[in-house]
Amino acid sequence: MSLPRCALRWVWLPARVGPALRPGREPGPRALGRAAAWAWSSSSSSSGGSKAPNTSLYVPLPVKPLGPSAAGDVGAELTRPLNKAEVRKVLDKFYKRKEIQKLGSDYGLDARLFHQAFISFRNYILQSQSLDVDIHITLNDICFSAAHVDDLFPFFMRHAKQMFPMLACKDDLRKISDLRLPPNWYPEARSIRRKIVFHAGPTNSGKTYHAIQRYLAAKSGVYCGPLKLLAHEIFEKSNNAGVLCDLVTGEERVVTDPDGKPAAHVACTVEMCSVTSPYDVAVIDEIQMIKDPARGWAWTRALLGLCAEEIHLCGEAAAIDIVSELMYTTGEEVEVRNYKRLTPITVLDHALESLDNLRPGDCIVCFSKNDIYSVSRQIEIRGLESAVIYGSLPPGTKLAQAKKFNDPDDPCKILVATDAIGMGLNLSIKRIIFNSLIKPSINEKGEKEMEPISTSQALQISGRAGRFSSKFKEGEVTTMYPDDLKLLKEILNKPVEPIAAAGLHPTADQIEMFAYHLPDTTLANLIDIFVDFSQVDGQYFVCNMDDFKFSADLIQHIPLSLRVRYVFCTAPINKKQPFVCSTLLQFARQYSRNEPLTFAWIRRYAKCPLQPPKNIKDLVELEAVHDVLDLYLWLSYRFVDMFPDASLVRDFQKELDGVIQKGVHNITRLIRMSESQRMLNLDSSSAGKQGQSLGAEKPSSGETVEAAVAESLASKSLASKLVRQGRLTPHMLKQLRKEWLKQQTEEERSRAENDSPSERTRRKKNDPKAH
């Protein structure tokens, strides 16, 4: 090697910190200065916030060993080729040193990360065909005892930061994910003095009515509701009152002016409200949902960001304290107007116990679709007709079922529904009957819980009975089973706990800045790290983002820009519907290929023409297709060029809504068909088993009873599981046990009466337990 080239290679060598780390040896001033300089350059890794990061979220990036260098192995030319056996011993010694592990911990490497980083570092050293000249020379010096093993630490940390890039920029990540002082995110709202009016009261107290009257009287206004149904209701009410109003939801935009000029009034879902448009009056409905683990961020954004002279909040009194605290940070006062329920409501002292005791105006509330199907079928057996409402039904079908139930001339006088009736539907209900009080829910950590409904939920649902605008001026509430009635009274008598915190959500800009520092990290992992690094004030919490991460993982392998990927992940989908999830994946794939998704493509994908449902399975599939069309419409307002046929899809969706309405109208017939098919499947499987066991001895009646009892005992865990899920109550379980024992006793008695003495003797010989 020529001298100039050799000199150039030596210039590239970094200072080493070995002398500064070596025990029992005083580092010279030059070595100490170099170590200090290296430590200063890495200070961003060692400094951090008050909260220790959750390093289990750090997904290591692969660092591949180096192949042959085009310039040759300069380190070997300057020194000698390395002996792999000696290098392995050096690396093992490095790993076992407590001082190195302590220093690694100071720079953000806990025991787990340190081990992962070392394994990768060792493989990198031993498998690379040509190492960087600086590390090659350092290893050579250590092998000849001309340097200390601690001198490897800077190279080890350099490798660790390649594996875990967040170690190199922790301070920047903490600044980006700092979610303290959310009021400062909305400078337009902070530039005006807003009047905040809180209309507090229970369901059916007139609080929303008074807020809407102020909205209609204003020159301009915006209504922010939790549901599309509520936004539609205010949209129609405004236009019927002669106040031109536009409609804005995630899937729909309706402009009333023939020339397309925006109206001064807008009715929208809370996520879609504009925080830059000025209004005279804004109404935020159901403000208590600011605590919702998934959607609470939308109410926080509306409360802090709406640019309106007056903001009217409608909701439970439990939200007064948190709203007052948030408005204190903005320098705005809250005027509270309290309302009382307009009609009385009574908790009955007796449970329904039997569906034979149903009467017109009753609504049975279930918390699962299976219970909806079961109860509807039992009502039909009794010669009664019922309407059905649950969350996954299209809005048009819900309204049609509500209209059918409310119509005094319709023979349908019973309603079977989930808690979807708690908001958005005007129903003429006399008595609310809780089929169960156990409801599955998702907590702030994204974990599924099976717990009794909260006081707030019980009051919201119970309040639907005896509404002021209905023909029933008094409401009643009870349960299906006596054991639940005591629990219901306890729940309703509990005070509603004040809301402690409001939800927040990272914006696309924040995630984009995060991704700038961690370019090779998946979006789902970015969200995890963002939430872990985030800092919030005591009045806030970061909303659960499991649905977002589910979508992010689903489309991670598809090449999309971060901004487009973020939009796809915020699309509202039901992750329990495989067809909807696969459609999101297909939409993203088509988008990445720059292939527009036309109406013709949608019809092929949905396997049109759609047939009326013949059973419950068909109905569920049609509901999934409706959700897919909702997804298309939602994306069509974000990517107009790639989803160009929104109007055709909307017409198709209305047609599908009509098909689903017919299916739900005949839901009991669909349930019967499903039961018949299930029985046919069971019969065919039983026949198959009998065919396989042809010639085998038929078990005696005693053996059959023993097998049944064993099966019953084995199913105890299933029984407890059903109780936890709310599908069985302890009372029902007790009743089933009594019926089982009674049935077995009667069968044994009947058998004993019908058998001859010789047969009884033979059975005792064959089966001593037959007594």
C-alpha positions, 0 to 999 in steps of 0.5 A: 500500500502506498504511503499516502493511502495508508495515511488517509486510512489512519485519518479515518480512525476515531478516538477510542475510549478504552483508557478512560474505561480501564480500571486501575489505570489513570487515563491521560489527558488526550484519552480523557478528552477523546472519551468526553467528546464521544460521550458528548456526541452520544448525550442524546442517548443517555438523557431522557425524560422522567418516564423510563421507556418500555424497551419491549416495544423496540423491534430490532432492525437487522444489521447485515455483515459486510461483504468484500470491500472494493478497496480491499481489506485495509485493516488487514493490510495495516495490521494482519488478518484477524484470528476468529478464535481470538476475536471470539474470546475477546468479545465474550470477555467484553460481554461479561464485564459488569462495567460495560453492562453498566455503561450500556444501561446508562445509554439506554440498553437494559439487560434485554437490549444489551443481550440482543445488541451483543449477539448481533454485534458478535455475528457482525464481527465474526461473519463480515469478510471485511471489517471497517478499518477502525474496528479491525485495528482495535480488535488487533490491538486487543488481541496483542494486549496493546489495547483494552477490551473496553475500547470496543464499547464505542463500536458496540454502541454504534452497532446498537444504534443501528439496531435500535435507532430510537437510542440515538434520538430519544430527546427528539422523540420525546419532544415530538410526542409531548402531548402536554398543553393541547389548548395550544394546538388550536391558535384560531380558537385561542384568539377569540373569547368563547362563551361555554354553556354546559346543558347538564341532565339525564336522558329525556330532560330537554337539554339537547332541545334547548341547545338546538334552539339556540343553534337554529336561531344563530346566523351560523352554527355547527352541530357535532354528534356522536352518530350519523343518525343524530347528524341526519336528524339535526340536518333534517330538522334544520332544513324543515325549520327553514334553516339551510343546513349541510350534512358532513359525515365520514361517508357523506357530504350533502350541500343543500344549496343548488349552486353548491354554495356552503350553508351557514349551518352544518350538522356533522359527526364529531370527528368531521367538525372543522376547527378552522371555520368560524361559527356563531354557535356550536353544539357538542352533543354527548360531551361525556364521551370525551372519556371514551377509550377509543373516540374520546379524542374527537370530543377533546378536539372539538371542545378545545378547537372549535372557533365559535362565539358560543359553545353549547355542551350537552351531556351528563353532569359527570362531565362538568368537572373535567370540562371546567378544568380544561376550560380553566387552562384556556382562560374560559368560564363555564356556565352550567344549566341543570335539567331534570327529567321531563317524565317519571321513570320507575324501577319495578320490584319484580322481574319479567321472568317469562316472555309470556309476561310481555306487553305492548311497548316493551323493549328487551335489551341484549348485549349480543346478537346471539341473544337478539336472535334467541329472544326474537325466536322465542317471542315469535313462538308465542305468537308475537311480532318484534322489531330488531335493532343492533349496532351493525345494522345499516342506519336506514334499517335501524330507522325502518325498524324504529318506525315499525315499532313506533307505528300504532297501526303496526302489529309489531309492539315488542322491540328487541335491541342492543344498547344501540338504542341508547342514542340516535333513535326516537322510540316509543318505549313503555318498559325497558327489560334487561336480558342481561347486565353483563356487557363486553367492553374494551378498556384503555389498554385495549383489553376485553373485559366482561363486567356489569354495565356502568351506572352511566350506561344503565341510566342512558338505556333506561332513560329511553323508556317513557320519553316526553315525545312518545305516547308513554308518559311514564317509563318502567325498568326491570330485568328478565331474571330476579337475580339481576334485578337487585344488581340493576337497582344497585347500579342505578343507585350508585352516583355516576363517577366524575370523569377524570380525564379527556382523550388525545390522539397523535396527529398525522404530522406527529407520526410523520415527524416520528417516522423521520427519525425511525424510517425503517420502523413499521407504522404499528410499532411507531404508534407503540413507541409514540404512545410510550414516549408521550407525555400528557397532563393529568387531565388527559390520556392517550386513546386506545389505538388497537384498531389503528394498529390492526389496520397498520399490520394488515397493510404493512407489506403494501408499498404506500407513502406514510401519509396515505398509509395513515389515512387507510389505517384511520378508516373505520372498519369492523375488524371482526368482519374478515370480508371487510378486513380483506377489502381494506387490504384489496383497496390499499393494494389497488391504490398502490398500483395506481388502479382506480376502484370503479363501481364495476370493480365493486360489483364484481368484488361483492358478487352482484346481483345480491340476493335476499338473505335466506338465513342468518349467515346470508344476512351477516354477509350482506351487513358486511357488504354494506360496511364495505360500501361505507369504507369505499365512500369514506375513502372516496372523500380522501382519495377522489381520483382513486375512488371515483364512483361514490355516487353510484356506490351510494345508490347501490348501498341504498338498494342493499339497505332495502334488501337488508330491511326485508331480511330483518323484517323476516328475521325470525324466518331466517332464524328458523332456516338457520336452525333447520340447516343446523339440525340437518348438519347435526343429523348428517354428522350423526348418521355418518358416525353411526355408519362408521360404528355399524356393528358396534354394540349399542351402549346401554341406557345406564352407559348413556346416562353416565356419559351424559353426566360425565359430559355435564361435569366436563362442561362446568368450565363452559358454564362458568365461561357462559356466565362470565359472558352474560349468556347464562345467569346464575339463576338460569344455571341453577334452573338448568341443573334442576331440570336436568336432575328432574329429567333424569329422575323421571327417565329412571322411574319410567324405565323401572316401571316399564322393565320386567323383573328379568330385564332389571336383573340383567341390567344390574348384572351388566351395570352394577351402577344402574341402581 
